[in-house]
């Protein structure tokens, strides 16, 4: 059984590093070189895994846009579930449930492809 949280953390790190060419910026345009790097070494998944996970994320965006937004806020932008709940003015339990549902969706997509990721 795969640890989808860990896989999504590795994917988010990969997406923030700019390897995907898709719209997951970690920093506003023009400010990338101005901020100090927070860590010297950041684990992320390989490009093949990142692209496979991206395809699942794209399906989530198409079918469940609200869960997609929550997943990005939590994994890509490192916003806590509590802060997300405050921001959208709902119960934190609901945010937790929706993020779990999004994780389940991604896990289901990866399982349906029947491919073993390198980062597992």
Rosetta blueprint (number, residue, H / E / L):
1 X L
2 X L
3 X L
4 X H
5 X H
6 X H
7 X H
8 X H
9 X H
10 X H
11 X H
12 X H
13 X H
14 X H
15 X H
16 X H
17 X L
18 X L
19 X L
20 X L
21 X L
22 X L
23 X L
24 X L
25 X L
26 X L
27 X L
28 X L
29 X L
30 X L
31 X L
32 X L
33 X L
34 X L
35 X L
36 X L
37 X L
38 X L
39 X L
40 X L
41 X L
42 X L
43 X L
44 X L
45 X L
46 X L
47 X H
48 X H
49 X H
50 X H
51 X H
52 X H
53 X H
54 X H
55 X H
56 X H
57 X H
58 X H
59 X H
60 X H
61 X H
62 X H
63 X H
64 X L
65 X H
66 X H
67 X H
68 X H
69 X H
70 X H
71 X H
72 X H
73 X H
74 X H
75 X H
76 X H
77 X L
78 X L
79 X L
80 X L
81 X H
82 X H
83 X H
84 X H
85 X H
86 X H
87 X H
88 X H
89 X L
90 X L
91 X L
92 X H
93 X H
94 X H
95 X H
96 X H
97 X H
98 X H
99 X H
100 X H
101 X H
102 X H
103 X H
104 X H
105 X H
106 X H
107 X H
108 X H
109 X H
110 X H
111 X H
112 X H
113 X H
114 X L
115 X L
116 X L
117 X L
118 X L
119 X L
120 X L
